[in-house]
Every structure is written in structure tokens, then in C-alpha cells.
Amino acid sequence: MSTSDIINDIKAKESVPQYWDFKENDKREHVHSMIRYPAVMVPNMQGEIFDIILKNDDSISNVLDPFMGSGTILVEGLLRGLDVYGIDINPLSYLAVAVKLYKYNNQKLKEKAISLITQIKDSKIRCKNYDFDSIDKWYTKDVIKQLSKIRFCILKETDLKYRQFFWLTFAEITKQADNSRTSTFKLHIKEKEIIDNCHYNCIDAFSDKLFENINAVEEFANKTKTNHINKKISIKYGDSLKILSDRRIIRDNSIDLIITSPPYGDNATTITYGQFSVLSLKWIPISDINNDLDEESIKTLSKIDSDSLGGHKYTDNSIVSSTVFKYSESFSNVYKELCKDNKKDRARKVASFFIDIERIIILLHRVVKPNKYMVFTVGNRHVNKKEVPFDEILSSIAENYGFKVIYDFRRNIIKNKNYTDSKAQNYKTIKKETIIVLQKKS
């Protein structure tokens, strides 16, 4: 194992102009295409990082993503024959990854899908319209009627794993059919004229997407025929801070490789993963996703986001006494500049996020093996017209807790991932990402 070889291989790719942008090679194939999810990683780019590290360290047998999102890292890890571990606080993320990684009987899946579509299109089958708070605001009457029938028929499926497959497809359709604007991941209602002129055929869209997803699963199964055998797949729903703290779930020094892309700030002012997901989740029985879930997790439109990193606002005293101030000049400068501009609330949000990031790094140091690697993909957002140097702050935190930065490099974000709420961030969007390769000291 040689860190210099990893660095040289990355540099060799960098010698090709804009290689890491993956401008022409960012397709979402097989299960990567099953559902749209906010700010997903580029599978081929992350796959390249996997290949470089695995080429230079053949002792790696597992990978962890503590912010698994739509499951890009876990899917790419399984393609390479690794045991995969993932965590996420978003129930839609958990559902998506559970379905993507499950080994379905494809013939049985097709038969069940045909039966389901037949029931949905049967005019003799009638059901009561489903209801939840403000449903009439977010869906038209015709859409509610169509979605209610699809939901009613999915509930008749007796096998939970196949029902989950149907729910994931259904979640995509509920998102396409809602009255929220598509220009942001936040829930903002469309103009009435646009809503009135939109007539969405949920049943045909669901049928088309269902068979697309079946083909995606079949393609993935063919790619992992040998790699999938006897591989450990462990995904957890919940707060990474809590799950990583539990030694019964992930043992000390048990992880060979961590590849992840955490939120780039508190969800409320960066990517509102929760708001993006919550309407779809309101259509799905919570118990069908995970037994640890309860209705409280989707009670309000902002609950998932407020429970995520940086969602808890630390007190001014706890921020000022935070150890991050002592070793990260970049963090200290950003906080002081925001306070100086009388943006104390924003300063507190930024500080709270990085205090949580510090806690995550401490926990990741516990689980990763000595001399093994972590790879973070991060972006620097703007707050009050000031860039928050996430890459510098993360590197400082990691080096303070027993990691060393062996290399970092930047890539252009070709497609706008909507990493900011334009109004809150003065119309600044993140145009570059930094990939930081770290190694745990022995």
C-alpha cells in the first residue's frame, strides 16, 4: 500500500484538462436512475476514486458512507465486491438504498408489477381518496384521486420487499405530480395558472417508471452476479452522530474505507433534503420503510432538515468555547466576520454545523482502521456574500483528530446542484467541489 501511488494516479488523471468534471461521463445507469434525489454524486467520478484506491490497496474489503443519500457510494462499492455500510437521517434515502441493494427475483418482480398495473387500471376497483394535512394545497383533485388508487393497490401486495420497490417508484411519481416548483428543492407553490393548466397522468407515469425500474434492477443484478454473493449490506436509518456513537453497531477500527459527501451546511440554507422528500413520504406508510420510524419524523415539512447536521443551534457560549476555534483559523475568521456584520443568527447556524462536523470526524476516527482512507467531496457555500471554506475547515478538523490530508483536488460542477437557497445566499451558487483524501495515522 502506497499513498504516493494514490497521489500519482490522481495527478495522472488531472493531467487531462477538466478530467474530474466528468462533463461527458455523468450518466446515471442501472439503479442509479431509479429516483431523482437532491445533489447526488456523479457515480462514474466516485467510481474512479474507488478504483484508484482499491488498485493501490488490495486489503480493502468494506466501505462506509455515513451520509448515504441516494446510495451512490454503496452501489459503486457493491459493484466492486465490497461489503457496504450506510447511514442517513432521511427516510426516503433509506427506502431508496434498501430497494437498490436488495436482490430481487426479477421474474417474480415482473409478475407482481403486471398484476399491480392491472389492478390500478381496473375501473371496477374503487377506493376512498387518501388524505393528509394540506394535501389539497400540494396536489390537484384529479392527481389525489389517481395517487390514492395507486396507493390502495400497492397496499394489497403482501411481500414487504416488493411493496418497498413499488413505494420507491410511487415516491418518484408523487414528486413529479405535486404543485411545488421545480426550480428549488424547497417547497414553494407554483402559480395558480400553471397548476390549473397542468394535467398529469399519474397512472401511466407510474406504469412506465415501474418497468424502467425493473429493467434498472435487472441490469444491476447482471453487473453484480459474482460481486453480490455473500457480501454484507448494512444500512441504518437515523442520525449519524447517534449511530456512529454506538459501538454495538460499528466496532472500533472496523472500516477500511470511508467515501462520502456530507451536507455543505445546515439543510435549511443549503439543500433542503427533507422538504424535497416529505410530501412523497406522507403517502407511504412509515412502518413499510423502517420499524424505527414514527410519524413525528414527517409531522412537519421541516422536521427532517431540523434534525440533520447543523439543525440544532448551539448556544453562543458553547460556540465560543468550542475547540474548533483553537485549531481552525478559517472557522474562526468566518464566525467573527459574520458576527461583525451583525449576522449573529447566521454565524450561529454556520458554527453549529461545523461543531456537528467535528463530532462526526471524531466518531469516524473511531471506526476507521489505522492507515486506511477517508474521501470527502465538499463544496464551499456563501453566507452573507462570504465564502465559507468547508474544505479548509474540514481538513483542519480532520488533522486535529488523527488524520492527515494526503491530497486534495477540485472539480467543476457542470450541472447546477442547487447548493444554495438563492434568496438567502445572495444568489451565490457553488460552482466547484473539493475532493479531500485523508489517511488515518497509525
Secondary structure by P-SEA (a helix, b strand, c coil): ccaaaaaaaaaaaaccccccccccccccccccccccccccccaaaaaaaaaaaaaacccccccccccccccaaaaaaaaaccccccccccaaaaaaaaaaacccaaaaaaaaaaaaaaaaacccccccccccccccccccaaaaaaaaaaaaaaaacccaaaaaaaaaaaaaaaaaaccccccccccccccaaaaaacccaaaaaaaaaaaaaaaaaaaaaaacccccccbbbbbbcccaaaaaaccccccccccccccccccccccccccccccccaaaaaaccccccccccccccccccccccccccccccccaaaaaacccccccaaaaaaaaaaaaacaaaaaaaaaaaaaaaaaaaaaaaaccccccbbbbbbbbbbccccccaaaaaaaaaaaacccccccccccccccccccccccccccccccbbbbbbbbbcc
